């Protein structure tokens, strides 16, 4: 659901621009709130949109100084509920209380004013600005009431980054950052504004195991400082390890509140979707002897001439899934962009025996390359366009989307209906904007689009990022079926269980180089994660 975004801080933040601890201390002194008072209470929240009730009489109570997880399928109403709490949507019915006091938010600025901040799964950053400029946007520090004091802001950002192990350079340009670094900038942005109640929407979606451990250590540190965390996730094992309490939402309403000590991941999944946890495991081999994609001596350089992909070579055969494991920012994104024709390269790329190294992206698409991008909002969808127009993206020269030189509107619409049905995209219709769908349904639309048209080679970059267990299982099933039909797949994922379970072959990338070949039948996520950091052997 769409809504206005305003991250302007309240006066209490502006009056203490130089110290996070001072901001927190002042807020604590101003509030003098008993720890027995819930940090957040939502009572009878109902939100309707045309054709759908997103939230129906939801109630939720979050204790102060706790991590409270909210889980449910994509489309269950979690995001709408959190947007209501953050002031991006207004409820049709119900009451919100923060620290025991009723509040009515007209915008995120009102939420920030009382100490509620949100880190969105899909980032709200300006790519052409630096980290510092993004963080202070709407909260620009002043010097003597006149000029901007970026020096003090830079030091404060560095202090917060050091304190919580975020590893963020305030002078880095956001467009040069990977997905993981962008997420850390969003977290830093909220902390900079002094929020004491943090809503984290899928915060581990881009992280490998050791990074998840670091994030959870940071969250525990925040909780020790008296902050309250509302944690939205589809990774049930993580929810169980970090949460003090869990609320389950199904089809827009609350169905259970449980203590993580009293429930298993399987039971939690059944509460969410009424089924067992899916497994990505692929037992039978479908790998043939026919090489579909061959990469030799591939090097990609950054603007300053530094190799970000360094002399990489591999083959992918028909019916094979080749998984690439690596910590975010080690060349995976650049490797994908090189294969897609989005970057200049040194070396050779062959598809079906043909040298495509100099081909433009459109010609590669027409030759049968499918592409599930790592960031569906930036590279996979036109959010303000209807589903049937999104069906055409990347396939605008091929049937059923064209007839002769013209777009075939009826053909595209008919095939969109097929994708919606075959891939279980839950939508009121094909004329709604892509932005109206939940993240999981957006992802299923992209997977359906890229599987259509008989691709010979598929790049699946984080194909199940930010989707629920039901959508995850469906996407795995489609990948397995396509593999069995002879599709060659390059799989990149931060989900190590997914990589190990789906891959026929695994390679580890570190600082742009392939540093290890791994047998997915004989490796654990822990050993693979260790190899990804260069700290140990994968197998």
N, C-alpha and C positions, 0 to 999 in steps of 0.2 A: 504494500500500500504506500502511496506517495504522501508526503507531507512536507511542510516548510522546515528548514533547518536553520537554527540561529544559535550559535554557540557563544554568544556574548555572555560574559560573566556578570554576576550581581555585584553590588557595591562592596560587599565584604571581601570579595576577591581583589578588586581594584585597590582597596585601601591597604592591602598587605602584599605588594607585588614581588617582594624579594625573597620570601622564605616560605616554603611549603609547610614547615613545622609550625611557624607562627600563624599561618592561615588556619591550620587545623586547630591550634590551641585557642585562637580567638573564637572560632566557631563553637568549640566545646564550651568555652566560658559563657558565650552568649546564650547557648541553648540550655545548659545545665540539665541535661536530660537523663532520667533514670535509665539504667540499662535494662530494666524490666519493661520499659515502653518499647513496643516494636518500632524498628526503624521505618518500615513501610507497611501499610495496611491497605489492601484493595478490597472493597466490599461491594458485591453486586454489580460488577463492571459488565456493561453490555455495550457493544459497538456494532452498528449495522452499516453495511454498504449496499449499493444497488444489487439485488439478487443474492445477497449472502449475509449471514450473521456471523461476523468474525469472532466475537466474544459474546458469551451468553451467561450472565449471572456468575461471573468468576469472582472468587474470593481468595485472598492470599495474604498471609501474615509473615513478615520477615523480621527475625530478631536482630537486634543490633550486635555488631561484632561477629557476625556469622557469615558463612558462605551458603547461600540458599540457591539450589539448582532448580530450574524450570525446564522440564523435558516434555516432548511430544512430537508427533509427526510434523513434517513440513505441511503448512496449511492448517495446523491445529489451532492457531491463534496466538502463539507465543510472541511473534514479532509485533503484532498489533497491540497486544497487551503492554509490551515494553515501550512502544512508541507513545502509548497513552501515559505511561508513568513518566516518560521523558518530555512530555508536552508537545510531541509531534502530531498527535491525534487527540481529539477531545471525546470522552465517552458520552454515549447517549443516555446512559443511566449509571448510577453507582457513585461511590465516594472514594477518594484517595486521601489517606492521612500519612503525613511524614513526621516522624518523631511525635506522634500523638495528636498533631494538629491538622485539621482539614485543609486541603489545598485545592486550588483550581488553576491548572496550568494552561496558559494561552499559547505558549511557545517554549522551546528548550531553554530560553533565557530565564523563564520563571523557574524551571526545574533546577538549573544551575544555581539560582539565587538561594535555594534552600538546600543545596549540597548534593543534588542528584546529577550524575554524569553518565553518559552512555558511550561505549565503544562499539561501533557498528561492525557487523560481519563484512559488509561492503563499504569500503573506506570513503570518507568524505574529506578528501584532501585535494588541494590544487597542485597538479603535477608541475606547473611552471614556477612554483615557489619553493624556497628552501624549507627545511624542517623548521627552523626558527620562525620563518614568516608564517607557516601554517599554524604553528602552535600558538603564536600571539595574536593571530587574526581575530579581530573583535575584542581583544584585550591588550591593545598596544601599550607598552610601558612608556610613561612620560618622564621627562627629566625637567624638573623645575616648572612643570605645568605646560611646557611648550614643545620642545623637540622630543623625538622618540629616543628612548634609552635602550637600544638593542644590546648594549654591552651587559647590563645587569640581567636582561632576559636570557642572553646566551649563557651566562654563568649559572643562572637558576636551572635552565634546561640541562646543562651538564651535571649539576648537582643531583637533580632528580634521576637522570639517566644512570649516574654512578650508584646512587642509593638503592635502586631497584634492578640493577644489572641489565638495563635496556640496551646499552651499547649503541646509542643514537648520536650521530654527529649533527649538531645544530646547523652547520653550514652546507650539508649535503642537499642536492636538488632532489625533490621527491620523485621526479620522473626517472631518476637513475637508481632508485631503490627497488629491491625485490619485494614480494608480497609480505614476507615475514617482517622485514624492516618497516614497511608501511604500517603494519599492525602495531608495532612498538611505538611508532610516532603517534598513533591514535590514542594509545594508552597514556603516553606522556602528555598529550594534549589535555586529557581529562584531569590528570594529576596536577598539571600546571594550574588549572582553574580551582584547585582545592576541593574537589568533590569528596564527600564522605560516604556517599552511597554510589557504588559503581555497578552499572549494568554492563556485563560483558557478553556479547553475542557471538557465539562460536569462537572463542579466543584461541583455541588450540588447533583450528582447522589447518593451519599452515606450518605447524611445528612438528619436529621429529622428537622421539622419546626424551632425549636429554634436555631439549628445549622446553618440553612440557614440564619436566621435573623442575627446571629453573623458574618457569612461570608460576607453578604451584607454590614454590618456596617464596616467591615474591608476594603471592596472594596471602599466604600465611603471615608474612611480615606486615602487609597492609591491615589485616584483621587484628594483629597484635597492637597496631596503632589506633584501633578503635573503629576502623572503617568496616562497612558492610558491603558484601559482594553478592550481586544477583547474577548467577552463572547460567547461561543458555548453551546447551551442548547436545549433540547427538551421540557423543562417544560415552557410552554408559559406564564403561570401566573407569573413565576419568571422573565422571560425575560421582561415582561411588567412592572414589579415593579422596576427593577434595571437598565434597559437600557436607555440611552439618545437617541439612534438611533438604528434602526433594518434594516438589509439587509436580504432578503429572496432569497435563492438559490434553484432552482428546476431543476433536470436533468442536472446538470453541468453548469448552467448559471444563471445570476442574473435576477430575475423577478420583484423585487420591493425593494424600500428603503422607509421605513415609519417612522413616528414619533410615538412612543408608546402612546402618548396622543390621537392620532387620529385613533386607531385601537383596536379592541377587540381580545380576545384570539380566539374566533370562526372565525373571519375574517382572523386572522393570520394563523390559521390551514388550512383554505380554500386556502390561497395563497401557503402554503407549499405542501398540498397533494390533494387539490380539494374536501375535505370532511369535515364534522363537527368533532368536538372533540369527541373522544370515551368516554364512561362511563364504569367503572368497575362494576356497580351495578348489583347484582344478586337478583332477586325478589322472585323466587319460591324456596322452600326448597326441597332438594333431600336427606336429611340425613335419614339413615336407623337406625335400632336398632343393627346392627352387627358391633362389634368393630373390626377394621382391625389392628390398631397399639395401643399397650398399653405400657406405660412407667410408672414404679413404682420406686420411691426413687432413681432416677438416679443422681449420683454424678460423676463429672469429676474433676480431680485434675491437677494442673499445676506441672511443674517440681519440684517446691519447696514444694509441698504438699498442696498448698492452693486450696480450692474448687472454680472452675470457673463456674461449674454447680452444684447447691447445692440442693439436695433432691427434684428433679423435678418429678412430676407425672401428667399424662394426658392420655386421650383416644382419638383416632380419629376413627370415624365410616365410613363405606362405604358411599360414596356420600356426605362426609363432608369436608369442608375446614376449618382447624384450623389455624388461624393467630397468629403469635408471634410478638408482638410489643416491641421494645426496642432500646435504644440508642446504636449505634455501640460499641462493646466491652463489652457487658454485659452478654456474655455467649452464644449468638445465634450460632456463628460459632462452638464452642465446642460442643453444643448440636447436631448440624447437623453431625459433625464428629463422635460423639458417636453412633448415630443411624446408620451411614454408616459403622461402624466397624473400624474407623480410629484412635480411641482412646480407651485406657483401661477405664473401667467404674466400678462403684459400683452401685448395684441396678439391675433392670430387664427390658429388652425390649422384648416384644412379638409381633410377626407378625402372624396374622391369628391364634392366639392361641398357636403358637410354641415359646418357649424361644430361642431367637437368640442372647442373650447377648454375647456368646462366639464365635459366627460364624465369619469367616473372611469376608472381604468386598465382594469378588467374590461370595461367597455362598449367601449372602444377595441380591446381584444383581440378581442371578439366581432364587431366591425365589420371585422376582417381585417388587423390590424397584427401582424406577426411581429417577434420581438425576440431577436437574438443579443447578449447583454450582453458588455461588455468584460472583466468578471471572472466567469468561469463558476462559481467556487466561492461567491462572495458572492451573486450574483444569478441564476444559471442552473440550479443543481442543489441537491437535498437529498442531501448526500454519504452520509448514513447510511440512505438509502432505496433500495430496489431500482430497477432501470432502468424497469420498467413503471410504477411510481409517478411517476418523474421524467418519463415521457412525458405525464402528465396536467397537470403544472405549467403554469399560464397558459392552459390549455385545458380547465378543469374543468367548463365548462358546454356543451361542444360534443361532438358525436359524433367518433370512436367511443368517447369516454371516459365518456359518460353515456347512460343509457336512462331517459327521463322525468326524475324528480328524483334518481335514484340513480346512483352511480358504476357504470359497466359494466366490471367487472373483466376479464371475458373479452374484451370489445372492446378495452380498453386493452392487454391482454397480446398480443393478436393483432397490433395495429398496432405495438407495440414490436418484435415479431419481424420485421415488414416493414421497419421502419426499420433494424434491425440488419443485415438482409441487403442492403437497397438502398444504405445508406450505409457499408457495410463496417465496422461497429462491431465490433471484435474483443473478444469477451467469452465466457466459458464458458456464459453463459445470461442470461436477462432477470431472474432473481431475485437476482443478485449486487448488492451495493451499488454506487452510482456511484463511491464512493471507491476501489473495487478496480480501476477502469479507469485506463489511462494518460491523460495530458492530451489527447492527440490523439483518442483514442476517446471521451472525455467530450465533446470539442468536436463530433465528428461526430454524436453522439447529439443534442446541442442543435440543430445545423443541421438534422438530419432532423426533429426535432420541430417546429421553426419553419417548415420548408418544407411540412409536412403541413397539411391543412385549408384549402388554397387561399388563402393570404394575398394581399391586393391590394397591400400595402405592407410592406416589410421594412426594419427597422433592423439593419444588420450592423456591430456595433461591435467592431473588431479580430477579425474572424472566424477568422483563422488564427494568432492569437497563440500561440506556444509549441507549435506542431505541427510534425511532420516534413515532409519534402518530399513524401512520398507522400500524407499526409492533406491537406496544403496543396493539392496538385493536384486531389484529389477535391472539396474544398470549392469551389475555383474553378470546376470543371466544373458543380457544382450551381447556383452563382450565375449562371453564364452561361446555363444551360438555363432557369432561372426567368426571367431577364431576357428571353430570346428568347420565352418564353410570355406576356410582357406584365407581369411583376412590376415595380413601381417600388421602387427600392432606395436607401436612404441608407447610404453606406459611410464609416465612420470607421476609419482605420488608421494605425499608426506605420510600416508598411512602405510606403515611397514607391513602390517598384516595383509593389507591389500596387495602390496608389491609381491610379497612372498607367495601368497595364495594364488594369484593370477598369472605370474610370470613363468615362462618356460626357461628363460635365461635371465640372470641378473648381473648388472654391472654397477660399480660404485664410481661416482664422479666426485673429485675433490680438486678445488682450485682449477677447474676447467679441464682436467685430465682424467681419463679412465685409469683408476688405480687398482681395481680388483675385479675379478670375475668370480661370481658366487653361484653355488648350486642352491636354488630356492628350496630343494627338498631337504637340505641339511644345514639350515641356518635359523637362528632365532632372531626376533626383532631386536633384542638387546645386543647381540653380536653384530648384526647388520648396522645398527645405530652407532656402535663403537667404531666400526670400519669407516663409516661416513665422516667421522670427525678426525680420522687418522690416528685414533688412540689404540686401535687393536685390529686383529684380523676378523673377517666376517665368517670364515669357515675354516 
